[in-house]
């Protein structure tokens, strides 16, 4: 994730969840962060609350 992309990444993940929810029952998203996610737990919680989704943030 680069600067000013947090909302765009969140939007892209949400779209993937919607598009693939019938095919994949427990999707896993790995986000490679270059230091722009200030609160990783909040970022993960926002996405994981959308359903049976797991998010892993790898910090640079």
N, C-alpha and C positions, 0 to 999 in steps of 0.2 A: 504494500500500500504506500502510495506516495502522498505528498502534501495535497491537501484539499480534495481528497478522493474518498474520505470516510463515508459520506452520504451516498456517493455513487457505488461504492463497493457494497454497502448495505442494500441498496436498490437492486444491484445485480444478483446478489445472493437470494434475495426475496423472490426475484423473478425465476431463478433456477429452482427454488423450492416449489413454487407454484407449477412450473412446467413439468417437473419430474416427480411430483408427489405420489403418483399412482405406480410408477415404475420402481422407485427407491423408497423403502420404508424408513430408513434411518440414514439420511445423507450426512456426510462429514465434509466440512469446509476447512481448509487450511489457509490462513491469511498470513502472508509474509509481510511484516510491518517494518518499515524503515525508520521507526521512531515517531510516527505521527499519531498513533493511538495512545492517548493520555491515560484513559481508564479502560483497560482491557476487559475487566469484568463487566462493566456496563455495556461495552460493545458486544461482547458475547451474549449477555443476557437479553439484549434487544433482539438478537437473531434467534436464539434458542427458544425464546418464548413463543415463536411462531409455530412451533410444533415439535415433532420428534427429530430434532436437528442437533448436531454437535459441531462446535466451532473450536478450532485450535489456533491460537495466535503465536506465531514464531517471531520473536523479536530479533532484530538485526543487532 
